[in-house]
Amino acid sequence: MQYNESEFLIETVVPEDELIISRTSLEGIITYANETFCTISGYREEELLGHSHNLVRHPDMPSSVFKELWHTLKEKKQWSGIVKNLRKDKGFYWVHAIISGVYKDGVLVEYKSLRTPISFEEKLKHQKLYDKIRQNNGEKIRTITYL
Ligand SMILES: Cc1cc2nc3c(=O)[nH]c(=O)nc-3n(C[C@H](O)[C@H](O)[C@H](O)COP(=O)(O)O)c2cc1C
């Protein structure tokens, strides 16, 4: 898909008192999205439910981050990390995400994610880090760089 580069520069800042919540099936299909998730991602609830969570994957995110996320979840451990997500309008938002299993009678049935805002310094640090990881892994990086 082709995007106008400038569309990627519009940030939605997650308010301090907001929590973005979603749940997925064991295959990563969204089964629940709270109102904040809809508002921040720019999607309506029905546009999220039943779709893969990679709907909000931003092209700046290195594949290795998600590989590690899934590896951690398959080991039945909790994963936490900083993620840049893509809005429906191609803008972006940064979050700190904590992803873990949902258990029913001791059986893993779903995954859940709780996301909170991060500071400007954390965003800058991770933008540079993820650019470097993508570059080292031979993945495409933006032509616009942050100094
Ligand atoms: C509960 C849960 C929440 C997730 N949240 C996000 C998210 O906010 N953004 C994202 O890009 N990937 C998220 N993922 C990972 C995606 O499922 C997916 O692995 C990722 O977007 C990379 O896409 P790909 O696996 O198709 O390469 C989440 C996964 C789970 C299980």
The ligand as an SDF file (V2000), in Angstrom:
LIG
                    3D

 31 33  0  0  0  0  0  0  0  0999 V2000
   -3.2220   -9.2980   23.3240 C   0  0  0  0  0  0  0  0  0  0  0  0
   -2.3560   -8.8550   22.1600 C   0  0  0  0  0  0  0  0  0  0  0  0
   -2.2220   -7.5040   21.9020 C   0  0  0  0  0  0  0  0  0  0  0  0
   -1.4440   -7.0550   20.8360 C   0  0  0  0  0  0  0  0  0  0  0  0
   -1.3460   -5.7120   20.6150 N   0  0  0  0  0  0  0  0  0  0  0  0
   -0.6490   -5.2780   19.5590 C   0  0  0  0  0  0  0  0  0  0  0  0
   -0.5880   -3.8900   19.2680 C   0  0  0  0  0  0  0  0  0  0  0  0
   -1.1090   -3.0410   19.9840 O   0  0  0  0  0  0  0  0  0  0  0  0
    0.0970   -3.5100   18.1610 N   0  0  0  0  0  0  0  0  0  0  0  0
    0.7140   -4.4030   17.3330 C   0  0  0  0  0  0  0  0  0  0  0  0
    1.3070   -3.9820   16.3280 O   0  0  0  0  0  0  0  0  0  0  0  0
    0.6930   -5.7170   17.6040 N   0  0  0  0  0  0  0  0  0  0  0  0
    0.0240   -6.1700   18.6850 C   0  0  0  0  0  0  0  0  0  0  0  0
   -0.0100   -7.5110   18.9430 N   0  0  0  0  0  0  0  0  0  0  0  0
    0.7830   -8.4150   18.0890 C   0  0  0  0  0  0  0  0  0  0  0  0
    0.0520   -8.7490   16.8050 C   0  0  0  0  0  0  0  0  0  0  0  0
   -0.7470   -9.8800   17.0410 O   0  0  0  0  0  0  0  0  0  0  0  0
    1.0470   -9.0660   15.6560 C   0  0  0  0  0  0  0  0  0  0  0  0
    1.8990  -10.1270   16.0010 O   0  0  0  0  0  0  0  0  0  0  0  0
    1.9100   -7.8430   15.2630 C   0  0  0  0  0  0  0  0  0  0  0  0
    1.1140   -6.7330   14.9580 O   0  0  0  0  0  0  0  0  0  0  0  0
    2.8280   -8.1340   14.0920 C   0  0  0  0  0  0  0  0  0  0  0  0
    2.1120   -8.5450   12.9920 O   0  0  0  0  0  0  0  0  0  0  0  0
    2.4600   -9.9070   12.2830 P   0  0  0  0  0  0  0  0  0  0  0  0
    2.4920  -10.9710   13.3490 O   0  0  0  0  0  0  0  0  0  0  0  0
    1.3760  -10.1010   11.2860 O   0  0  0  0  0  0  0  0  0  0  0  0
    3.8060   -9.7060   11.6560 O   0  0  0  0  0  0  0  0  0  0  0  0
   -0.7680   -7.9910   20.0080 C   0  0  0  0  0  0  0  0  0  0  0  0
   -0.8910   -9.3510   20.2900 C   0  0  0  0  0  0  0  0  0  0  0  0
   -1.6590   -9.7880   21.3570 C   0  0  0  0  0  0  0  0  0  0  0  0
   -1.7490  -11.2600   21.6480 C   0  0  0  0  0  0  0  0  0  0  0  0
  1  2  1  0
  2  3  1  0
  2 30  2  0
  3  4  2  0
  4  5  1  0
  4 28  1  0
  5  6  2  0
  6  7  1  0
  6 13  1  0
  7  8  2  0
  7  9  1  0
  9 10  1  0
 10 11  2  0
 10 12  1  0
 12 13  2  0
 13 14  1  0
 14 15  1  0
 14 28  1  0
 15 16  1  0
 16 17  1  0
 16 18  1  0
 18 19  1  0
 18 20  1  0
 20 21  1  0
 20 22  1  0
 22 23  1  0
 23 24  1  0
 24 25  2  0
 24 26  1  0
 24 27  1  0
 28 29  2  0
 29 30  1  0
 30 31  1  0
M  END
$$$$
